[in-house]
């Protein structure tokens, strides 16, 4: 793959900006509030906003549709511009429930643990059924 220096440096700058922005305490607080479960709609607020964005859902409570949704829509537009990704491509990807849940999982991890290396998501992306009892990773969350 051949990446131009200008494109690579722009992406690096976008990532650094994203990291410095998302690591702020007040934004992590907002992410926690936004990634909570809506009592009226019965789902994660960010997931509801993504469903509104992709037209998978027609309506939501006032908080989800008038506060969370505009912020999520703005963030998607800014992110698509910063990373040179067509908004229509994001619309297509987030139409898939697994992409929506994946993003919610990442944002919940940032809200709970911040932006750090290695990244800690809000929940495991993959569940491995341990039939052999031979796993030697010794993850803190694992019961094996």
Secondary structure, 3 states (H helix, E strand, C coil): CCCCHHHHHHHHHHHHHHHHHHCCHHHHHHHHHHCCECCCCCCEHHHHHHHHHCCCCCCCCHHHHHHHHHHHHHHHHHHHHHCCCCHHHHHHHHCCHHHHHHHHHHHHHHHHHCCCCCCCCCCCCCCCCCCCCCCCCCCCCCCC
